[in-house]
Amino acid sequence: MTIENISLFQAMNAKMGYLAERQKIISQNVANADTPGYMSQDLRKVDFSKMVENISKNKMHVTMDTNNPQHMMAPDQSPNPKMAKSKTPYEVKPDGNSVVLEEQMVKASDVQMNYTLMLNLYRDAADMIKTSLGKKT
């Protein structure tokens, strides 16, 4: 059994993957801040607490495979954040660009803070497992 099979680590990996993808999109927004007609994008927030609850309730579960983005998700699966549409921008420049740099910087710092939190939690949980097995960290 590897550490990736533990549901806590699966949830933290999913959250870190989501945060990494969100950071990519925010950096694309900043890079296109002066591109005429560019609309700001963002990922839909995923409720990771519900995902952790579902993982912990069902020790063993089968996931459905969807081959069409229009298929409904199973109750224990998180939605694909890439499929989400971003909210309608409330501030658009005369050239049609909707990127607000201040808003993007706040989002980027929020993502960095959450990623650092997940990384520290991951490290602490791994250290606890090592300690419980009698290995020094």
C-alpha positions in Angstrom: 0.0 0.0 0.0 1.4 3.4 -1.0 0.6 6.8 0.6 -1.5 7.7 -2.5 -4.0 5.0 -1.6 -5.0 6.8 1.6 -8.1 8.9 1.1 -6.8 11.9 3.0 -3.8 12.1 0.6 -6.1 11.6 -2.4 -8.2 14.6 -1.3 -5.1 16.7 -0.7 -3.7 15.7 -4.1 -7.0 16.7 -5.8 -7.0 20.1 -4.1 -3.4 20.8 -5.0 -4.1 19.8 -8.6 -7.1 22.1 -8.7 -5.0 25.0 -7.2 -2.2 24.4 -9.8 -4.7 24.5 -12.7 -6.3 27.7 -11.2 -2.9 29.3 -11.0 -2.3 28.6 -14.7 -5.6 30.2 -15.7 -4.9 33.3 -13.5 -1.4 33.7 -15.1 -3.0 33.5 -18.5 -5.4 36.2 -17.5 -2.5 38.4 -16.3 -0.6 37.7 -19.5 -3.6 38.8 -21.6 -4.4 41.9 -19.6 -3.8 44.1 -22.6 -5.3 41.8 -25.3 -8.3 43.4 -26.9 -11.5 41.3 -26.5 -9.9 38.9 -24.0 -12.4 37.8 -21.3 -11.2 36.9 -17.8 -11.5 33.2 -16.9 -11.6 31.3 -13.7 -12.4 27.8 -12.5 -15.5 26.9 -10.6 -14.9 26.2 -7.0 -15.0 22.6 -6.0 -16.4 21.7 -2.5 -13.5 19.5 -1.3 -15.1 19.0 2.1 -18.0 17.1 0.4 -15.5 15.1 -1.6 -13.6 14.1 1.6 -16.9 13.1 3.3 -17.9 11.0 0.3 -14.5 9.3 0.3 -14.5 8.6 4.0 -18.1 7.3 3.9 -17.5 4.8 1.1 -14.4 2.8 2.0 -14.7 1.0 -1.3 -16.6 2.5 -4.2 -16.8 2.2 -8.0 -16.5 5.4 -10.0 -18.4 5.9 -13.2 -16.6 6.6 -16.4 -18.1 9.4 -18.5 -17.3 9.7 -22.1 -19.4 12.7 -22.8 -19.1 16.1 -20.9 -23.0 16.2 -20.8 -23.2 13.1 -18.6 -24.2 13.7 -15.0 -21.5 13.1 -12.3 -21.9 10.4 -9.7 -22.6 11.8 -6.2 -19.2 10.8 -5.0 -17.2 12.4 -7.9 -16.0 15.9 -8.0 -17.0 17.9 -11.1 -14.3 18.7 -13.7 -13.4 22.3 -13.0 -12.2 22.7 -16.6 -15.8 22.4 -17.8 -17.0 25.3 -15.7 -17.9 28.6 -17.2 -16.5 31.6 -15.6 -18.8 34.3 -14.1 -19.9 37.2 -16.2 -17.4 40.0 -15.8 -18.6 43.2 -14.2 -15.9 45.4 -15.5 -15.0 45.5 -19.1 -12.6 48.0 -20.8 -13.6 49.8 -24.0 -11.5 47.4 -26.0 -13.5 44.5 -24.7 -10.9 43.2 -22.2 -12.3 42.1 -18.8 -9.1 41.4 -16.9 -8.7 43.5 -13.7 -5.1 43.1 -12.5 -5.9 43.8 -8.9 -8.5 41.1 -8.8 -6.1 38.6 -10.5 -3.4 39.4 -8.0 -5.8 38.8 -5.1 -6.8 35.4 -6.6 -3.1 34.5 -7.2 -2.2 35.2 -3.6 -5.2 33.2 -2.4 -4.2 30.3 -4.5 -0.6 30.5 -3.2 -1.8 30.6 0.4 -4.1 27.6 -0.1 -1.4 25.6 -1.9 1.1 26.2 0.8 -1.5 25.1 3.4 -2.2 21.9 1.5 1.6 21.3 1.1 2.2 21.7 4.8 -0.8 19.5 5.7 0.5 16.8 3.3 4.0 17.0 4.8 2.7 16.8 8.4 0.4 13.9 7.6 3.3 12.0 5.9 5.6 12.8 8.9 2.9 11.4 11.3 2.7 8.2 9.3 6.5 7.9 9.3 6.6 8.4 13.0 3.9 5.8 13.6 6.0 3.3 11.6 9.0 4.1 13.8 11.0 5.9 11.1 12.7 9.2 11.8 11.7 12.2 9.8 
